[in-house]
């Protein structure tokens, strides 16, 4: 084989590999753009949804602490607030569970019945 054949062969191989990389890059670019458009559409679709008050664990009338106030609060105060909120959430879940079981006519759990 003559020496110029090897040069042409390598030029053809490099050109084909560049064509393959450009094709793969273009398809990857198109998929990325499609994903960005889908993400933007999902953002617009879900941006105007507000949390419903029925599904919220915390009552809307409960005062919310000012942002950044936990930094300057004492650990005892933060522990008290945490335990109080935790007990409130547990009680709200228990009440919803009792109400749901009563609506369905299911027997109540002994843990859910108040003996107090």
N, C-alpha and C positions, 0 to 999 in steps of 0.2 A: 504494500500500500504506500502511496506517495505521502510525503510529509504534509502537504496542504490538506489532505483528507482529514487528518487528525485535527487540524485547526478548525475546519468546517464542522466536524463532529462536535467538538467542544463548544463552538459558538451556538450550534443548534441545541445542544443540551442545556446550556445556560439560558438561551432564549425560551425554551420550553419550561424550564423551572421558574423563570421570572413570570411567565404567563400563568403558570399554576399558582404562584404566590399572589399575583394580582387578582386572580379569580377568587381564591379563597379569602383574601382580604376584603374584596368587594362584597362577597356574600356575608362575611362577618360584620361588615359595616352596616349592611341592610338589616340584618337581624338585630343589631344593637339599636339602630334607629327605630325599628318596630317595637322593641322592648321599651324604649324611652317614651314613645307615643302611648303605648298601653299603660305605662306607669303614670303618665300625665292624665290620661282619661280616668284611671282609677282614683287618682288624687282629686280630680274634680268631682267624681261621683260620690266619694266618701267625705269630702270636705264640708259639705253642708248637712251632714248627719249630726244630730245632737244626742247625747245620752238621754235615754228616757228615764223619768223619775222612778218608774216601777222597778227597773233593773239595778238601780243604784243601791249599794250597801249602806251608804251614809246618807242620813236625812239632809235635804237641801237647806233646812232651817238651822242646822247646826253651824255655829260660827267657825269659819276657817281661820287658822292662824296666819299671821302676816308672813309672807315669804322672807326667809332669812332670820326669823326670830329664834329658830332652834339653835343657831350658832351661839347666841348669848345666853340661852337658858341653862339652868343647872341640870346636871344629869338626873337628879331625883325628880325634877319637874317633868323632864322628857320621859322618864320611865313611867311616871304616873299618867301622863297624857297617853302614852302608848298602851298601857294596860287598860285604861278607861275606854279608849277607842276599840281595842280588841274585844273587851267585854260587850260593848255596844254592838259590834258587828256579829258576835256570836249569838247574842240575844235576838237580833234581827233575823238571822238565819234560822234560829229555832222557831220563832214565831211564824216565819214563812213556811217552814216545814210542817208545823202543826196545822196551819191553815190549809195547805195543799193536801195533807192527808185527810183532813176533815171533809174537804170538798170531794175527794175521791171515795170517801167511805172506808178508808183503810184504818186498821187499828193503830193507835198511837203508841209510840215507844215510851217505856217507863222513864227514860231519861228526859223526855220532852214534857212530861206532865209535871205541872207545878204543884208541889206539896206545901208550899209556904203559905 
